[in-house]
């Protein structure tokens, strides 16, 4: 089973999963600074098997935007956030 997007964010940023929602934004918490952003990008790329282009990395300003950007690469996240394009 694929780990939910929220879990990837929580692990990458070192925060409780309860603090992760689509509205969580870059620099809105101390844990999500520029260094953590690059670590988060690496974890997203590794987890979902994609290579994000520079514009999408810069544009990834929130969890919701990450969800939108990943969809452009064929990553489909269901209501539980656990799916990939190939399904749960």
Buried (B, 14 or more C-beta within 10 A) or exposed (E): EBBBBBBBBBBBBEBEEEEBEBEBEBEEEEEBEEEBBEEBBEBBBEBBEBEBEEEBBEBBBBBBBBBEBBEEBEBEBEEEBBBBEEEE
